[in-house]
Amino acid sequence: MARVRRVDFYPDDWIAGTGDLSIDERGVYITACALIYSRGGPITRDHLKRQCPGHARPFNRAIERLVTLCKLIDIEDGKLSQNRCETELKHAQNRIETSRENGQKGGRVSSKNSDVTKPGGSSRAREGVASTITTNSKRENEDGGLGRSAPSAKDVAAVDQAVAQVIVALKRRGKSSIRDPEAYGAAVDATVWDAWLNNIARYAMRAFKGQAMTEACEAVEEARRAGSREATAPHIRKLLNDLDRLDRAQRIENRRGVGGVQSS
């Protein structure tokens, strides 16, 4: 595996995800993430402690809270991992592999071979647009087991024009505009699955405490390791779907409260 020298970092996501952490917890957290990126995978607590000079007591308190909040994950061999770091490392490895393959083929294929207008933004941004389309279509079938994590009106408005342009271009050109449709579809499905699991994890942290939250986090991590809905054990899928229904019911109730609608 090639060493990853660069990963994507999203400051808005970081600020939103660490708003409830103390200064000590944030310091330990960002150091852990940097070490995971540097090592290309999970790290030991001893390694992390050596990079966080100071007394052991505040360090241990920070670690325990980060694990409780599912910011850091204890894995089987006693090491620490982090879900977003693992995802970004996979994206980085995919970029490296793609560059290597393009180099072996003599570089990228000329843009003259395709007259389809390329959507603006990075490949990650275009993947986000595709995942939005897939998520919306899968919401139509509740029996499919995929939760309804509806985007906000602001999110829909932000990508509406780009989505329309992409759909028109793809319909005009057909599958020939995508060099590897199967790989593309698999990447989109994986993105949707990961986004749904993230939403359930956030709901569990908001709504539950203690053992209930721990059970939910463990279910999310087992589903994430499985990699897809089909590969996830049935009892885990049932627990996640139950949590998703509770989350949707709470959102509906919140909207009724904001809109002043009274329950019948």
Backbone hydrogen bonds in HBPLUS format (Angstrom, degrees):
<---DONOR---> <-ACCEPTOR-->    atom                        ^
c    i                          cat <-CA-CA->   ^        H-A-AA   ^      H-
h    n   atom  resd res      DA  || num        DHA   H-A  angle D-A-AA Bond
n    s   type  num  typ     dist DA aas  dist angle  dist       angle   num
A0014-TRP N   A0010-TYR O   3.06 MM   4  6.38 157.6  2.11 153.4 160.5     1
A0015-ILE N   A0011-PRO O   2.92 MM   4  6.13 166.6  1.94 155.5 157.9     2
A0016-ALA N   A0012-ASP O   2.98 MM   4  6.13 164.7  2.00 148.9 153.5     3
A0017-GLY N   A0013-ASP O   2.91 MM   4  5.99 149.3  2.00 144.5 153.0     4
A0018-THR N   A0014-TRP O   3.06 MM   4  6.13 125.4  2.37 144.7 156.8     5
A0021-LEU N   A0018-THR O   3.10 MM   3  5.33 166.0  2.12 114.1 118.0     6
A0026-ARG N   A0022-SER O   2.89 MM   4  6.14 157.3  1.94 151.9 158.2     7
A0027-GLY N   A0023-ILE O   2.96 MM   4  6.17 159.6  2.01 150.2 155.8     8
A0028-VAL N   A0024-ASP O   3.03 MM   4  6.29 163.6  2.06 153.3 156.7     9
A0029-TYR N   A0025-GLU O   2.88 MM   4  5.94 154.8  1.94 143.5 151.5    10
A0030-ILE N   A0026-ARG O   2.91 MM   4  6.08 174.1  1.91 159.6 159.1    11
A0031-THR N   A0027-GLY O   3.17 MM   4  6.19 153.5  2.25 139.3 147.0    12
A0032-ALA N   A0028-VAL O   2.90 MM   4  6.07 153.5  1.97 145.4 152.8    13
A0033-CYS N   A0029-TYR O   2.96 MM   4  6.27 160.8  2.00 153.4 158.3    14
A0034-ALA N   A0030-ILE O   2.97 MM   4  6.13 160.4  2.01 144.4 149.7    15
A0035-LEU N   A0031-THR O   2.96 MM   4  6.18 155.7  2.02 148.1 154.5    16
A0036-ILE N   A0032-ALA O   2.95 MM   4  6.19 156.7  2.00 150.2 156.6    17
A0037-TYR N   A0033-CYS O   2.98 MM   4  6.25 160.8  2.01 151.4 156.3    18
A0038-SER N   A0034-ALA O   2.87 MM   4  6.06 155.7  1.93 143.5 151.1    19
A0039-ARG N   A0035-LEU O   2.78 MM   4  5.94 161.3  1.81 153.6 157.7    20
A0040-GLY N   A0036-ILE O   2.82 MM   4  5.68 126.9  2.10 136.5 150.2    21
A0041-GLY N   A0036-ILE O   3.06 MM   5  5.08 133.5  2.28 138.9 145.9    22
A0043-ILE N   A0080-LEU O   2.97 MM  37  5.31 154.1  2.03 146.8 151.5    23
A0080-LEU N   A0043-ILE O   2.64 MM  37  5.31 166.9  1.66 164.1 167.2    24
A0048-LEU N   A0044-THR O   3.13 MM   4  6.44 160.0  2.18 146.0 151.2    25
A0049-LYS N   A0045-ARG O   2.78 MM   4  6.01 156.5  1.84 151.4 158.4    26
A0050-ARG N   A0046-ASP O   3.02 MM   4  6.25 153.9  2.09 148.3 154.0    27
A0051-GLN N   A0048-LEU O   3.07 MM   3  5.25 136.0  2.27 100.5 112.8    28
A0052-CYS N   A0049-LYS O   3.03 MM   3  5.04 159.8  2.07 104.5 110.8    29
A0060-ASN N   A0056-ALA O   2.85 MM   4  6.02 162.5  1.88 158.4 162.3    30
A0061-ARG N   A0057-ARG O   3.01 MM   4  6.25 159.0  2.05 152.4 158.4    31
A0062-ALA N   A0058-PRO O   2.97 MM   4  6.10 158.6  2.01 144.3 149.9    32
A0063-ILE N   A0059-PHE O   2.96 MM   4  6.25 161.0  2.00 152.1 157.1    33
A0064-GLU N   A0060-ASN O   2.98 MM   4  6.17 168.9  1.99 152.3 154.9    34
A0065-ARG N   A0061-ARG O   3.09 MM   4  6.31 159.3  2.13 149.7 154.8    35
A0066-LEU N   A0062-ALA O   2.96 MM   4  6.14 161.7  2.00 152.1 157.6    36
A0067-VAL N   A0063-ILE O   2.92 MM   4  6.16 153.6  1.99 153.3 160.4    37
A0068-THR N   A0064-GLU O   2.93 MM   4  6.10 155.6  1.99 142.4 149.7    38
A0069-LEU N   A0065-ARG O   2.91 MM   4  6.11 153.4  1.98 150.7 156.9    39
A0071-LYS N   A0066-LEU O   2.83 MM   5  5.08 139.3  2.00 164.6 165.4    40
A0072-LEU N   A0066-LEU O   3.20 MM   6  5.57 161.0  2.24 113.9 116.6    41
A0070-CYS N   A0067-VAL O   3.01 MM   3  4.94 157.2  2.07 103.3 109.7    42
A0073-ILE N   A0081-SER O   2.82 MM   8  5.09 165.8  1.84 145.0 147.3    43
A0081-SER N   A0073-ILE O   2.89 MM   8  5.09 151.9  1.97 140.7 150.0    44
A0075-ILE N   A0079-LYS O   3.03 MM   4  5.65 171.9  2.04 159.6 161.9    45
A0078-GLY N   A0075-ILE O   3.02 MM   3  5.71 153.7  2.10 130.7 131.3    46
A0086-GLU N   A0082-GLN O   3.00 MM   4  6.28 159.7  2.04 158.0 163.9    47
A0087-THR N   A0083-ASN O   3.00 MM   4  6.32 154.6  2.07 149.7 156.9    48
A0088-GLU N   A0084-ARG O   2.88 MM   4  6.16 165.5  1.90 155.9 158.9    49
A0089-LEU N   A0085-CYS O   2.86 MM   4  6.03 152.3  1.94 149.3 157.4    50
A0090-LYS N   A0086-GLU O   3.07 MM   4  6.29 149.7  2.17 141.2 148.6    51
A0091-HIS N   A0087-THR O   3.01 MM   4  6.38 155.8  2.07 148.5 155.3    52
A0092-ALA N   A0088-GLU O   2.90 MM   4  6.11 158.2  1.95 146.3 152.3    53
A0093-GLN N   A0089-LEU O   2.87 MM   4  6.09 157.9  1.92 147.2 153.2    54
A0094-ASN N   A0090-LYS O   2.89 MM   4  6.12 152.3  1.97 146.7 154.4    55
A0095-ARG N   A0091-HIS O   2.96 MM   4  6.29 151.3  2.04 146.8 154.5    56
A0096-ILE N   A0092-ALA O   2.97 MM   4  6.29 157.8  2.02 149.7 155.6    57
A0097-GLU N   A0093-GLN O   2.88 MM   4  6.12 162.3  1.91 150.6 155.4    58
A0098-THR N   A0094-ASN O   2.86 MM   4  6.01 157.6  1.91 147.5 153.8    59
A0099-SER N   A0095-ARG O   2.93 MM   4  6.13 160.9  1.97 148.8 153.9    60
A0100-ARG N   A0096-ILE O   2.93 MM   4  6.17 153.7  2.00 147.1 154.8    61
A0101-GLU N   A0097-GLU O   2.93 MM   4  6.17 160.6  1.97 149.5 154.3    62
A0102-ASN N   A0098-THR O   2.87 MM   4  6.10 161.1  1.91 151.5 157.0    63
A0103-GLY N   A0099-SER O   2.90 MM   4  6.08 150.7  1.99 142.4 150.6    64
A0104-GLN N   A0100-ARG O   2.99 MM   4  6.31 151.7  2.07 147.1 154.3    65
A0105-LYS N   A0101-GLU O   3.06 MM   4  6.31 138.7  2.23 142.1 153.3    66
A0107-GLY N   A0102-ASN O   2.57 MM   5  4.79 159.6  1.61 152.4 147.2    67
A0106-GLY N   A0103-GLY O   3.12 MM   3  5.07 154.9  2.19  98.7 106.3    68
A0113-ASN N   A0110-SER O   3.18 MM   3  5.91 168.2  2.20 117.6 121.1    69
A0114-SER N   A0111-SER O   3.23 MM   3  5.80 168.2  2.25 114.6 118.0    70
A0125-ALA N   A0122-SER O   3.10 MM   3  5.11 118.6  2.50  93.9 108.6    71
A0126-ARG N   A0122-SER O   3.02 MM   4  6.40 156.5  2.07 150.0 156.2    72
A0127-GLU N   A0123-SER O   2.90 MM   4  6.12 148.0  2.01 141.2 150.5    73
A0128-GLY N   A0124-ARG O   2.99 MM   4  6.28 143.1  2.13 138.8 148.5    74
A0128-GLY N   A0125-ALA O   3.07 MM   3  5.00 118.9  2.46  91.4 106.6    75
A0129-VAL N   A0125-ALA O   3.09 MM   4  6.52 145.9  2.21 144.1 152.9    76
A0130-ALA N   A0126-ARG O   3.01 MM   4  6.34 160.7  2.04 150.2 154.8    77
A0131-SER N   A0127-GLU O   2.88 MM   4  6.12 154.3  1.95 148.2 155.4    78
A0132-THR N   A0128-GLY O   3.03 MM   4  6.24 143.1  2.17 139.6 149.0    79
A0132-THR N   A0129-VAL O   3.14 MM   3  5.15 122.5  2.49  93.8 108.2    80
A0133-ILE N   A0129-VAL O   3.13 MM   4  6.51 155.6  2.19 149.6 155.2    81
A0134-THR N   A0130-ALA O   3.00 MM   4  6.29 165.4  2.02 153.4 156.8    82
A0135-THR N   A0131-SER O   2.84 MM   4  5.92 158.1  1.89 144.7 151.1    83
A0136-ASN N   A0132-THR O   3.03 MM   4  6.19 162.7  2.06 148.5 152.6    84
A0137-SER N   A0133-ILE O   3.12 MM   4  6.40 156.5  2.18 148.7 154.8    85
A0138-LYS N   A0134-THR O   2.97 MM   4  6.17 156.4  2.02 151.0 157.4    86
A0139-ARG N   A0135-THR O   3.03 MM   4  6.22 131.3  2.27 143.4 155.7    87
A0140-GLU N   A0137-SER O   3.28 MM   3  5.76 153.1  2.35 106.8 113.9    88
A0141-ASN N   A0138-LYS O   3.26 MM   3  5.75 158.7  2.31 111.8 117.0    89
A0144-GLY N   A0141-ASN O   3.14 MM   3  5.58 158.0  2.19 109.4 116.2    90
A0145-GLY N   A0142-GLU O   3.27 MM   3  6.05 172.8  2.27 119.2 121.4    91
A0156-VAL N   A0152-SER O   3.05 MM   4  6.37 160.8  2.09 152.9 157.9    92
A0157-ALA N   A0153-ALA O   2.97 MM   4  6.14 163.1  2.00 148.7 153.0    93
A0158-ALA N   A0154-LYS O   3.05 MM   4  6.17 146.4  2.16 141.8 150.8    94
A0159-VAL N   A0155-ASP O   3.33 MM   4  6.64 142.8  2.48 145.9 153.1    95
A0160-ASP N   A0156-VAL O   2.95 MM   4  5.73 122.7  2.29 146.9 161.7    96
A0163-VAL N   A0159-VAL O   2.87 MM   4  5.96 163.4  1.89 162.4 167.3    97
A0164-ALA N   A0160-ASP O   3.08 MM   4  6.29 161.0  2.12 149.1 153.7    98
A0165-GLN N   A0161-GLN O   3.12 MM   4  6.41 157.8  2.17 148.5 153.9    99
A0166-VAL N   A0162-ALA O   2.98 MM   4  6.23 159.8  2.02 151.7 157.1   100
A0167-ILE N   A0163-VAL O   2.94 MM   4  6.15 165.0  1.97 156.3 160.0   101
A0168-VAL N   A0164-ALA O   3.07 MM   4  6.24 165.6  2.09 148.9 152.6   102
A0169-ALA N   A0165-GLN O   3.04 MM   4  6.21 160.3  2.08 146.4 151.9   103
A0170-LEU N   A0166-VAL O   2.91 MM   4  6.11 162.7  1.94 154.2 158.7   104
A0171-LYS N   A0167-ILE O   2.95 MM   4  6.09 158.6  2.00 151.4 157.1   105
A0172-ARG N   A0168-VAL O   3.06 MM   4  6.19 150.9  2.14 143.2 151.0   106
A0173-ARG N   A0169-ALA O   3.04 MM   4  6.22 154.1  2.11 147.5 154.0   107
A0174-GLY N   A0170-LEU O   2.60 MM   4  5.29 144.5  1.72 142.6 152.7   108
A0177-SER N   A0174-GLY O   3.32 MM   3  6.31 176.0  2.33 125.3 126.4   109
A0178-ILE N   A0175-LYS O   3.01 MM   3  5.53 162.9  2.04 117.1 122.6   110
A0184-TYR N   A0180-ASP O   2.95 MM   4  6.13 159.3  2.00 158.5 165.4   111
A0185-GLY N   A0181-PRO O   2.87 MM   4  6.02 162.2  1.90 149.7 153.9   112
A0186-ALA N   A0182-GLU O   2.97 MM   4  6.17 156.4  2.03 146.4 153.1   113
A0187-ALA N   A0183-ALA O   2.98 MM   4  6.18 154.8  2.04 145.4 151.7   114
A0188-VAL N   A0184-TYR O   3.01 MM   4  6.31 155.8  2.07 148.9 155.5   115
A0189-ASP N   A0185-GLY O   2.93 MM   4  6.16 165.1  1.95 151.6 155.5   116
A0190-ALA N   A0186-ALA O   2.96 MM   4  6.15 157.0  2.01 146.9 153.1   117
A0191-THR N   A0187-ALA O   3.01 MM   4  6.22 150.4  2.10 142.5 150.4   118
A0192-VAL N   A0188-VAL O   2.97 MM   4  6.28 159.8  2.02 155.2 160.1   119
A0193-TRP N   A0189-ASP O   2.94 MM   4  6.12 164.8  1.97 151.0 155.4   120
A0194-ASP N   A0190-ALA O   3.00 MM   4  6.11 162.6  2.03 146.1 150.6   121
A0195-ALA N   A0191-THR O   2.98 MM   4  6.13 156.1  2.03 145.8 152.5   122
A0196-TRP N   A0192-VAL O   2.97 MM   4  6.21 155.2  2.03 150.5 156.9   123
A0197-LEU N   A0193-TRP O   3.06 MM   4  6.32 160.4  2.10 150.3 155.4   124
A0198-ASN N   A0194-ASP O   2.97 MM   4  6.20 153.8  2.04 146.5 153.8   125
A0199-ASN N   A0195-ALA O   3.06 MM   4  6.30 152.6  2.14 143.9 150.7   126
A0200-ILE N   A0196-TRP O   3.05 MM   4  6.39 156.2  2.11 149.8 155.7   127
A0201-ALA N   A0197-LEU O   2.96 MM   4  6.19 157.4  2.02 149.1 155.3   128
A0202-ARG N   A0198-ASN O   2.99 MM   4  6.25 156.9  2.04 148.5 154.2   129
A0203-TYR N   A0199-ASN O   2.99 MM   4  6.25 155.9  2.05 145.9 152.7   130
A0204-ALA N   A0200-ILE O   2.90 MM   4  6.15 158.4  1.95 150.5 156.2   131
A0205-MET N   A0201-ALA O   3.08 MM   4  6.33 154.7  2.14 146.6 152.8   132
A0206-ARG N   A0202-ARG O   3.05 MM   4  6.30 145.5  2.17 143.3 152.7   133
A0207-ALA N   A0203-TYR O   2.87 MM   4  5.97 164.2  1.89 158.1 162.0   134
A0208-PHE N   A0204-ALA O   2.98 MM   4  5.47 157.1  2.03 141.5 146.3   135
A0214-THR N   A0210-GLY O   3.12 MM   4  6.38 159.1  2.16 151.1 157.7   136
A0215-GLU N   A0211-GLN O   2.91 MM   4  6.13 160.4  1.94 155.1 159.2   137
A0216-ALA N   A0212-ALA O   3.09 MM   4  6.33 156.0  2.15 143.9 150.3   138
A0217-CYS N   A0213-MET O   2.88 MM   4  6.13 163.0  1.91 155.7 159.9   139
A0218-GLU N   A0214-THR O   2.95 MM   4  6.14 157.6  2.00 149.0 155.2   140
A0219-ALA N   A0215-GLU O   3.01 MM   4  6.23 150.9  2.10 143.1 150.9   141
A0220-VAL N   A0216-ALA O   2.96 MM   4  6.25 157.3  2.01 150.5 156.6   142
A0221-GLU N   A0217-CYS O   2.95 MM   4  6.20 160.6  1.98 149.7 154.7   143
A0222-GLU N   A0218-GLU O   2.94 MM   4  6.14 153.9  2.01 145.5 152.5   144
A0223-ALA N   A0219-ALA O   3.00 MM   4  6.20 159.2  2.04 148.6 154.1   145
A0224-ARG N   A0220-VAL O   2.86 MM   4  6.08 149.5  1.95 145.5 154.9   146
A0225-ARG N   A0221-GLU O   2.92 MM   4  6.14 154.2  1.99 145.9 152.0   147
A0226-ALA N   A0222-GLU O   3.01 MM   4  6.25 144.2  2.15 139.4 149.3   148
A0227-GLY N   A0223-ALA O   3.17 MM   4  6.51 144.0  2.31 142.0 150.1   149
A0232-THR N   A0229-ARG O   3.15 MM   3  5.24 153.1  2.23 103.3 111.5   150
A0236-ILE N   A0233-ALA O   3.04 MM   3  5.36 128.4  2.32 106.7 120.3   151
A0237-ARG N   A0233-ALA O   3.02 MM   4  6.38 159.1  2.07 156.2 162.8   152
A0238-LYS N   A0234-PRO O   2.94 MM   4  6.19 154.7  2.00 149.8 156.6   153
A0239-LEU N   A0235-HIS O   3.21 MM   4  6.35 158.2  2.26 136.7 141.6   154
A0240-LEU N   A0236-ILE O   2.98 MM   4  6.25 163.5  2.01 154.3 158.7   155
A0241-ASN N   A0237-ARG O   2.88 MM   4  6.05 158.2  1.93 149.8 156.0   156
A0242-ASP N   A0238-LYS O   2.94 MM   4  6.14 152.7  2.02 147.4 154.9   157
A0243-LEU N   A0239-LEU O   3.02 MM   4  6.31 157.7  2.07 148.1 153.7   158
A0244-ASP N   A0240-LEU O   2.90 MM   4  6.15 152.2  1.98 145.3 153.6   159
A0245-ARG N   A0241-ASN O   2.94 MM   4  6.20 153.1  2.01 147.0 153.2   160
A0246-LEU N   A0242-ASP O   3.08 MM   4  6.37 155.3  2.14 146.3 152.8   161
A0247-ASP N   A0243-LEU O   2.94 MM   4  6.18 153.9  2.01 146.7 154.2   162
A0248-ARG N   A0244-ASP O   2.91 MM   4  6.19 160.1  1.95 150.2 155.1   163
A0249-ALA N   A0245-ARG O   2.92 MM   4  6.10 158.2  1.97 146.4 152.6   164
A0250-GLN N   A0246-LEU O   2.96 MM   4  6.17 154.3  2.03 145.4 152.3   165
A0251-ARG N   A0247-ASP O   2.96 MM   4  6.24 153.9  2.03 147.7 154.9   166
A0252-ILE N   A0248-ARG O   2.93 MM   4  6.21 159.2  1.97 151.4 156.6   167
A0253-GLU N   A0249-ALA O   2.99 MM   4  6.20 160.0  2.03 145.7 151.4   168
A0254-ASN N   A0250-GLN O   2.86 MM   4  6.08 153.1  1.94 146.4 154.1   169
A0255-ARG N   A0251-ARG O   2.89 MM   4  6.18 155.5  1.95 148.6 154.9   170
A0256-ARG N   A0252-ILE O   2.98 MM   4  6.26 154.4  2.04 148.3 155.4   171
A0257-GLY N   A0253-GLU O   2.98 MM   4  6.27 152.3  2.06 144.0 151.7   172
A0258-VAL N   A0254-ASN O   2.93 MM   4  6.25 155.9  1.99 149.9 156.1   173
A0259-GLY N   A0255-ARG O   2.87 MM   4  6.00 159.3  1.91 148.9 154.9   174
A0260-GLY N   A0256-ARG O   2.94 MM   4  5.89 114.9  2.38 136.7 150.6   175
A0261-VAL N   A0256-ARG O   2.94 MM   5  4.92 138.7  2.11 144.0 148.4   176
